[in-house]
Amino acid sequence: MALASPNQTSVMLDIGGTTTDIALVLSGKPLLSSNGAKVNSFLTHVRAFALRSVAIGGNSSVNIRNENITLGPQRNGLPMCMGGPRPTPTEAMRFLGITDLGNIVKGSKGHCQLGYGAWLYARGSSPKSDRPDDR
């Protein structure tokens, strides 16, 4: 809300490691939950944003399955740019300059991994049996 103009309608995102929370601001006013904040299945009647959480976050695993790039909801540890084993959305955000988390060179390996997997599927090969490392 701090970056939005007064009376602007906007969508706010809070991207965590495993989930993303989405809230709406309508004409400069946040949309509030009518029953207050919810903790587990309990309504607290404490004033809070009306949120929708989705099971995709910055550490969600990015994979190639049957010629499709899939995202989450599983998590395999840290993003590659921070020393983790698998590509995540954090590498894409790092590459695009949206964040300065981690090491861009380490993160680039994730993009190469995904690109190579897509190329293999395009030519009808299996990424597990036709990796350059296995030759």
N, C-alpha and C positions, 0 to 999 in steps of 0.2 A: 504494500500500500504506500510505502514511503516514496516509491518511484513513479506512482501513477498520478495523473493530473486530478484535481478535484472534480467530482461528478463523473469521473470516467468509469465505464464498466470494464472489468478485467477478470482474468482467471489467475489465481495464485497457485503455485506449485511448491511443495516442500519435498524435494527428492532426498530420501534417506538411503541407507545401504540396501534395505530389502523392500521398502515400500515407498510409494509416492502419495502424498496427501494433496487433494485438490479442493480449493475453496473458490467461491465466487464473490466478487464485489460488484454490486449493481448501483450505478449512478453514484459512485463514491462511497457507498455504505456496504459494509460486509454483510453477507447473508448469514444470519444467526440460526442456530438450531432451536426449534420451538420448545424442546424439552430439556435444553441444556446439554452440557458435556456428557458423553457416555463413557463409562469405565467398565470394560467387559460388557455385561448385559445390563448394567445398572445406570439409570438416568440420574444425574446429580442435581439438575435444575440450576447448575452454575452456568452463567452466560458463556457461550462458546460459539466459534464459527461452525457453520454447517459444513462438514467435511465428507469427502468420499476418499477412501484409501484403496489403492490398487496394489497388488502384490508384485510390483516391478520397481526396482530401485537402482541406484548407481552401481551396486555390486552384483546385480542379477547377471546370470551367465548368458552370453550370446553364443548361439550355436547355428550350424547349418544342418537342416534335416530335410531330406527329399527336395532339394533345390530351393528350399525356403530358409531364410534367416529367421530364427526364433529367439525370443527374449524372455528369460526367466520362466517361471518364478524361482527356480532353484538358484542357489548361491554357492559358489565354489571357493569361498575365501576372498582375499583382497583382489582388487583389480590388477591386471598385468602391469600397469604403469607404477604400481606400488609393490611389485614383487610377487603378485599372485599368479596362479596357474592358467587362467582362462580370460579371454576377452570379455569386457563388460561395457555398459554404456559410458562409464567414466572415461575409457580410452577415447571414445568418440567426442565427448565433451572437451577432453584435453587437446585432442587434435584440432578441434574447431576453435580453440582459444576461449571457451566458455568458463573453464576452470584452469588453475595452474597446479592442481594436485598431481603428485607423482612425477615420474620421469617420462618425457615424451618419446624417447628412444625405446624404452621398454614397452610403452603402450603401442608403438608402431608395429611391434612384433605381433600383437593381437590382430591388427588390421591385415597384416600379411597372411596370418593363419586363416582368417575368414576368407580373404580373397583367393587363396590357394584352394581352399575347400570348395568354394563356388566354381572355380575353374575346373576342378576334377569332376564335379557333378555334371557340369555342362558337357564334358566330353565322355560321360558315362563311366567314370572310374570311381572307385571307393577311396575316400580319404584315408582309411585305415591301412589299406594294402598298397597304396600307390604314392606314399610320401617320399620326397627326395631323401629323407634321413634313412629310409629302409633299404635303399639301393646299395 
